[in-house]
Amino acid sequence: ELVPERPQVTDGFLPADVVVIASSALAAWALWRGRSWAMLPVWFTVGGIVYPTVYLVGWVATTDGTGEVALAMMLLASMLCCGAALVAWRSRHQP
C-alpha cells in the first residue's frame, strides 16, 4: 500500500487495472488474428500502464519516500510494455 492507513489510495486503481487487463487480452487476440485494428488496444494498454507510472513518479517525488518499490516495478512494466508495443508496431509496418 502507498498509504497503509488509507488503502483507498491504491484500491482506486482496481477498476482501471481491470480495463487494462481486458485491453491487453484484446490486443493479444487481435495481434494473433492479424486484425487491422490490433494496434489500437495495444496503445491503449500502453497508456494504461504508463499513466499510473507517471502518477507514481509524482507520488514518490512529493511524499516522504513511500512507493519506491511500486515505482520500480511500474517502471519495469512500463518499459516492457512500451518495448512490446514497439515490436508489434514494427512487425506490422515492415517494408
SULUR-V62424 format. One record per pair of residues at least 4 apart in sequence whose ideal C-beta (glycine too) atoms are under 8 Angstrom apart, sorted by the first residue. I is the first residue (numbers start at 1). J is the second residue. If there is no record, write none. Layout:
BEGIN
<<I:J> <I:J>>
END
This chain:
BEGIN
<<1:6> <1:7> <1:9> <1:10> <2:9> <2:10> <2:59> <2:66> <2:67> <2:70> <3:7> <3:9> <3:10> <3:66> <7:11> <8:12> <13:17> <13:52> <14:18> <15:19> <16:20> <16:48> <16:52> <17:21> <18:22> <19:23> <19:48> <20:24> <20:45> <20:48> <20:49> <21:25> <22:26> <23:27> <23:41> <23:44> <23:45> <23:48> <24:28> <24:41> <24:45> <25:29> <26:30> <26:41> <27:31> <27:38> <27:41> <27:42> <27:44> <27:45> <28:32> <29:33> <30:35> <30:37> <30:38> <30:41> <30:42> <31:35> <31:38> <31:42> <31:88> <33:38> <34:38> <37:41> <38:42> <38:88> <38:92> <39:43> <39:85> <39:88> <39:89> <39:92> <40:44> <41:45> <42:46> <42:85> <42:88> <42:89> <43:47> <43:85> <44:48> <45:49> <45:81> <45:85> <46:50> <46:81> <46:82> <46:85> <47:51> <48:52> <49:53> <49:74> <49:77> <49:78> <49:81> <50:54> <50:78> <50:81> <50:82> <51:55> <52:56> <52:74> <53:57> <53:71> <53:74> <53:75> <53:77> <53:78> <54:58> <55:59> <56:60> <56:67> <56:70> <56:71> <56:74> <57:61> <57:71> <58:62> <59:63> <59:66> <59:67> <59:71> <60:65> <60:66> <60:67> <60:68> <60:71> <63:67> <67:71> <68:72> <69:73> <70:74> <71:75> <72:76> <73:77> <74:78> <75:79> <76:80> <77:81> <78:82> <79:83> <80:84> <81:85> <82:86> <83:87> <84:88> <85:89> <86:90> <87:91> <88:92> <89:93> <90:94>>
END
